[in-house]
């Protein structure tokens, strides 16, 4: 197989700028759990790195039963509804700005 040509330039695709007024996405059940438990993990394990905290949180999440995950799943569902409502309102407002 021939080697790729050296010095070949690739086109950069510019990222679309995010609108600061756009609604924030809903958090997952795991994120609600992690936000709630992060301080406990740090207190129980002083001196752990950021990555280690994430690993511990992930292990604890995996160890939870369905019943223990339920409150976090409920919060995530509520947050998803909030996001969908804010998104619809935001998009309706965008449509108003586009029309003369």
PyMOL CGO cylinders between C-alpha atoms (Angstrom):
from pymol import cmd
from pymol.cgo import CYLINDER

trace = [
    CYLINDER, 0.00, 0.00, 0.00, 1.38, 3.44, -0.86, 0.3, 1, 1, 1, 1, 1, 1,
    CYLINDER, 1.38, 3.44, -0.86, 1.98, 5.88, 1.92, 0.3, 1, 1, 1, 1, 1, 1,
    CYLINDER, 1.98, 5.88, 1.92, -0.15, 8.98, 2.16, 0.3, 1, 1, 1, 1, 1, 1,
    CYLINDER, -0.15, 8.98, 2.16, 1.34, 12.06, 0.59, 0.3, 1, 1, 1, 1, 1, 1,
    CYLINDER, 1.34, 12.06, 0.59, 3.20, 14.28, 2.99, 0.3, 1, 1, 1, 1, 1, 1,
    CYLINDER, 3.20, 14.28, 2.99, 2.37, 17.92, 3.14, 0.3, 1, 1, 1, 1, 1, 1,
    CYLINDER, 2.37, 17.92, 3.14, -1.19, 17.35, 2.12, 0.3, 1, 1, 1, 1, 1, 1,
    CYLINDER, -1.19, 17.35, 2.12, -3.48, 19.88, 3.72, 0.3, 1, 1, 1, 1, 1, 1,
    CYLINDER, -3.48, 19.88, 3.72, -6.80, 18.91, 5.17, 0.3, 1, 1, 1, 1, 1, 1,
    CYLINDER, -6.80, 18.91, 5.17, -9.75, 21.21, 5.38, 0.3, 1, 1, 1, 1, 1, 1,
    CYLINDER, -9.75, 21.21, 5.38, -10.80, 22.19, 8.83, 0.3, 1, 1, 1, 1, 1, 1,
    CYLINDER, -10.80, 22.19, 8.83, -14.45, 22.13, 9.59, 0.3, 1, 1, 1, 1, 1, 1,
    CYLINDER, -14.45, 22.13, 9.59, -15.37, 24.98, 11.88, 0.3, 1, 1, 1, 1, 1, 1,
    CYLINDER, -15.37, 24.98, 11.88, -17.55, 24.12, 14.81, 0.3, 1, 1, 1, 1, 1, 1,
    CYLINDER, -17.55, 24.12, 14.81, -20.93, 25.74, 14.95, 0.3, 1, 1, 1, 1, 1, 1,
    CYLINDER, -20.93, 25.74, 14.95, -20.97, 28.29, 17.76, 0.3, 1, 1, 1, 1, 1, 1,
    CYLINDER, -20.97, 28.29, 17.76, -23.32, 27.44, 20.60, 0.3, 1, 1, 1, 1, 1, 1,
    CYLINDER, -23.32, 27.44, 20.60, -25.94, 29.98, 21.51, 0.3, 1, 1, 1, 1, 1, 1,
    CYLINDER, -25.94, 29.98, 21.51, -25.42, 31.00, 25.15, 0.3, 1, 1, 1, 1, 1, 1,
    CYLINDER, -25.42, 31.00, 25.15, -29.18, 31.49, 25.47, 0.3, 1, 1, 1, 1, 1, 1,
    CYLINDER, -29.18, 31.49, 25.47, -29.95, 27.92, 24.40, 0.3, 1, 1, 1, 1, 1, 1,
    CYLINDER, -29.95, 27.92, 24.40, -31.37, 25.72, 27.18, 0.3, 1, 1, 1, 1, 1, 1,
    CYLINDER, -31.37, 25.72, 27.18, -29.00, 23.38, 29.00, 0.3, 1, 1, 1, 1, 1, 1,
    CYLINDER, -29.00, 23.38, 29.00, -29.44, 19.69, 28.24, 0.3, 1, 1, 1, 1, 1, 1,
    CYLINDER, -29.44, 19.69, 28.24, -31.02, 17.47, 30.85, 0.3, 1, 1, 1, 1, 1, 1,
    CYLINDER, -31.02, 17.47, 30.85, -28.77, 15.53, 33.19, 0.3, 1, 1, 1, 1, 1, 1,
    CYLINDER, -28.77, 15.53, 33.19, -28.69, 11.75, 33.16, 0.3, 1, 1, 1, 1, 1, 1,
    CYLINDER, -28.69, 11.75, 33.16, -29.55, 9.65, 36.20, 0.3, 1, 1, 1, 1, 1, 1,
    CYLINDER, -29.55, 9.65, 36.20, -25.85, 8.90, 36.64, 0.3, 1, 1, 1, 1, 1, 1,
    CYLINDER, -25.85, 8.90, 36.64, -24.99, 12.62, 36.65, 0.3, 1, 1, 1, 1, 1, 1,
    CYLINDER, -24.99, 12.62, 36.65, -27.55, 13.30, 39.40, 0.3, 1, 1, 1, 1, 1, 1,
    CYLINDER, -27.55, 13.30, 39.40, -26.01, 10.44, 41.39, 0.3, 1, 1, 1, 1, 1, 1,
    CYLINDER, -26.01, 10.44, 41.39, -22.44, 11.62, 40.76, 0.3, 1, 1, 1, 1, 1, 1,
    CYLINDER, -22.44, 11.62, 40.76, -23.21, 15.22, 41.72, 0.3, 1, 1, 1, 1, 1, 1,
    CYLINDER, -23.21, 15.22, 41.72, -24.81, 14.04, 44.94, 0.3, 1, 1, 1, 1, 1, 1,
    CYLINDER, -24.81, 14.04, 44.94, -22.06, 11.56, 45.89, 0.3, 1, 1, 1, 1, 1, 1,
    CYLINDER, -22.06, 11.56, 45.89, -18.90, 13.36, 44.72, 0.3, 1, 1, 1, 1, 1, 1,
    CYLINDER, -18.90, 13.36, 44.72, -18.24, 15.16, 48.02, 0.3, 1, 1, 1, 1, 1, 1,
    CYLINDER, -18.24, 15.16, 48.02, -18.76, 11.94, 50.00, 0.3, 1, 1, 1, 1, 1, 1,
    CYLINDER, -18.76, 11.94, 50.00, -16.19, 10.16, 47.83, 0.3, 1, 1, 1, 1, 1, 1,
    CYLINDER, -16.19, 10.16, 47.83, -13.68, 12.98, 48.31, 0.3, 1, 1, 1, 1, 1, 1,
    CYLINDER, -13.68, 12.98, 48.31, -14.24, 12.98, 52.09, 0.3, 1, 1, 1, 1, 1, 1,
    CYLINDER, -14.24, 12.98, 52.09, -13.86, 9.20, 52.32, 0.3, 1, 1, 1, 1, 1, 1,
    CYLINDER, -13.86, 9.20, 52.32, -10.78, 9.16, 50.06, 0.3, 1, 1, 1, 1, 1, 1,
    CYLINDER, -10.78, 9.16, 50.06, -8.65, 12.26, 50.69, 0.3, 1, 1, 1, 1, 1, 1,
    CYLINDER, -8.65, 12.26, 50.69, -5.94, 12.85, 48.12, 0.3, 1, 1, 1, 1, 1, 1,
    CYLINDER, -5.94, 12.85, 48.12, -7.57, 10.96, 45.25, 0.3, 1, 1, 1, 1, 1, 1,
    CYLINDER, -7.57, 10.96, 45.25, -7.27, 12.40, 41.76, 0.3, 1, 1, 1, 1, 1, 1,
    CYLINDER, -7.27, 12.40, 41.76, -10.14, 13.62, 39.64, 0.3, 1, 1, 1, 1, 1, 1,
    CYLINDER, -10.14, 13.62, 39.64, -9.99, 10.48, 37.51, 0.3, 1, 1, 1, 1, 1, 1,
    CYLINDER, -9.99, 10.48, 37.51, -10.00, 8.21, 40.55, 0.3, 1, 1, 1, 1, 1, 1,
    CYLINDER, -10.00, 8.21, 40.55, -13.09, 9.97, 41.91, 0.3, 1, 1, 1, 1, 1, 1,
    CYLINDER, -13.09, 9.97, 41.91, -14.83, 9.29, 38.61, 0.3, 1, 1, 1, 1, 1, 1,
    CYLINDER, -14.83, 9.29, 38.61, -13.83, 5.63, 38.72, 0.3, 1, 1, 1, 1, 1, 1,
    CYLINDER, -13.83, 5.63, 38.72, -15.12, 5.22, 42.28, 0.3, 1, 1, 1, 1, 1, 1,
    CYLINDER, -15.12, 5.22, 42.28, -18.39, 6.94, 41.37, 0.3, 1, 1, 1, 1, 1, 1,
    CYLINDER, -18.39, 6.94, 41.37, -18.77, 4.68, 38.34, 0.3, 1, 1, 1, 1, 1, 1,
    CYLINDER, -18.77, 4.68, 38.34, -18.18, 1.57, 40.45, 0.3, 1, 1, 1, 1, 1, 1,
    CYLINDER, -18.18, 1.57, 40.45, -20.72, 2.72, 43.02, 0.3, 1, 1, 1, 1, 1, 1,
    CYLINDER, -20.72, 2.72, 43.02, -23.28, 3.43, 40.29, 0.3, 1, 1, 1, 1, 1, 1,
    CYLINDER, -23.28, 3.43, 40.29, -22.81, -0.05, 38.84, 0.3, 1, 1, 1, 1, 1, 1,
    CYLINDER, -22.81, -0.05, 38.84, -23.29, -1.57, 42.30, 0.3, 1, 1, 1, 1, 1, 1,
    CYLINDER, -23.29, -1.57, 42.30, -26.69, 0.11, 42.82, 0.3, 1, 1, 1, 1, 1, 1,
    CYLINDER, -26.69, 0.11, 42.82, -29.83, -1.96, 42.44, 0.3, 1, 1, 1, 1, 1, 1,
    CYLINDER, -29.83, -1.96, 42.44, -32.71, -0.84, 40.21, 0.3, 1, 1, 1, 1, 1, 1,
    CYLINDER, -32.71, -0.84, 40.21, -34.62, 0.24, 43.32, 0.3, 1, 1, 1, 1, 1, 1,
    CYLINDER, -34.62, 0.24, 43.32, -31.69, 2.37, 44.51, 0.3, 1, 1, 1, 1, 1, 1,
    CYLINDER, -31.69, 2.37, 44.51, -31.35, 3.97, 41.06, 0.3, 1, 1, 1, 1, 1, 1,
    CYLINDER, -31.35, 3.97, 41.06, -35.04, 4.83, 40.90, 0.3, 1, 1, 1, 1, 1, 1,
    CYLINDER, -35.04, 4.83, 40.90, -34.87, 8.31, 42.54, 0.3, 1, 1, 1, 1, 1, 1,
    CYLINDER, -34.87, 8.31, 42.54, -32.08, 9.34, 40.16, 0.3, 1, 1, 1, 1, 1, 1,
    CYLINDER, -32.08, 9.34, 40.16, -33.99, 7.99, 37.16, 0.3, 1, 1, 1, 1, 1, 1,
    CYLINDER, -33.99, 7.99, 37.16, -37.02, 10.02, 38.29, 0.3, 1, 1, 1, 1, 1, 1,
    CYLINDER, -37.02, 10.02, 38.29, -34.94, 13.20, 38.58, 0.3, 1, 1, 1, 1, 1, 1,
    CYLINDER, -34.94, 13.20, 38.58, -33.48, 12.58, 35.13, 0.3, 1, 1, 1, 1, 1, 1,
    CYLINDER, -33.48, 12.58, 35.13, -36.96, 12.13, 33.63, 0.3, 1, 1, 1, 1, 1, 1,
    CYLINDER, -36.96, 12.13, 33.63, -38.13, 15.39, 35.24, 0.3, 1, 1, 1, 1, 1, 1,
    CYLINDER, -38.13, 15.39, 35.24, -35.05, 17.20, 33.98, 0.3, 1, 1, 1, 1, 1, 1,
    CYLINDER, -35.05, 17.20, 33.98, -35.62, 15.82, 30.48, 0.3, 1, 1, 1, 1, 1, 1,
    CYLINDER, -35.62, 15.82, 30.48, -39.18, 17.21, 30.54, 0.3, 1, 1, 1, 1, 1, 1,
    CYLINDER, -39.18, 17.21, 30.54, -37.81, 20.58, 31.67, 0.3, 1, 1, 1, 1, 1, 1,
    CYLINDER, -37.81, 20.58, 31.67, -35.29, 20.56, 28.83, 0.3, 1, 1, 1, 1, 1, 1,
    CYLINDER, -35.29, 20.56, 28.83, -37.87, 19.60, 26.21, 0.3, 1, 1, 1, 1, 1, 1,
    CYLINDER, -37.87, 19.60, 26.21, -40.19, 22.41, 27.39, 0.3, 1, 1, 1, 1, 1, 1,
    CYLINDER, -40.19, 22.41, 27.39, -37.38, 24.99, 27.41, 0.3, 1, 1, 1, 1, 1, 1,
    CYLINDER, -37.38, 24.99, 27.41, -36.15, 23.78, 24.03, 0.3, 1, 1, 1, 1, 1, 1,
    CYLINDER, -36.15, 23.78, 24.03, -39.63, 24.14, 22.49, 0.3, 1, 1, 1, 1, 1, 1,
    CYLINDER, -39.63, 24.14, 22.49, -39.97, 27.63, 23.95, 0.3, 1, 1, 1, 1, 1, 1,
    CYLINDER, -39.97, 27.63, 23.95, -36.48, 28.56, 22.73, 0.3, 1, 1, 1, 1, 1, 1,
    CYLINDER, -36.48, 28.56, 22.73, -37.13, 27.26, 19.21, 0.3, 1, 1, 1, 1, 1, 1,
    CYLINDER, -37.13, 27.26, 19.21, -40.48, 29.07, 19.08, 0.3, 1, 1, 1, 1, 1, 1,
    CYLINDER, -40.48, 29.07, 19.08, -38.67, 32.28, 20.02, 0.3, 1, 1, 1, 1, 1, 1,
    CYLINDER, -38.67, 32.28, 20.02, -36.08, 31.68, 17.29, 0.3, 1, 1, 1, 1, 1, 1,
    CYLINDER, -36.08, 31.68, 17.29, -38.84, 31.34, 14.70, 0.3, 1, 1, 1, 1, 1, 1,
    CYLINDER, -38.84, 31.34, 14.70, -40.28, 34.70, 15.79, 0.3, 1, 1, 1, 1, 1, 1,
    CYLINDER, -40.28, 34.70, 15.79, -36.91, 36.40, 15.27, 0.3, 1, 1, 1, 1, 1, 1,
    CYLINDER, -36.91, 36.40, 15.27, -36.52, 34.95, 11.77, 0.3, 1, 1, 1, 1, 1, 1,
    CYLINDER, -36.52, 34.95, 11.77, -39.84, 36.25, 10.46, 0.3, 1, 1, 1, 1, 1, 1,
    CYLINDER, -39.84, 36.25, 10.46, -40.16, 39.98, 9.51, 0.3, 1, 1, 1, 1, 1, 1,
]
cmd.load_cgo(trace, "trace")
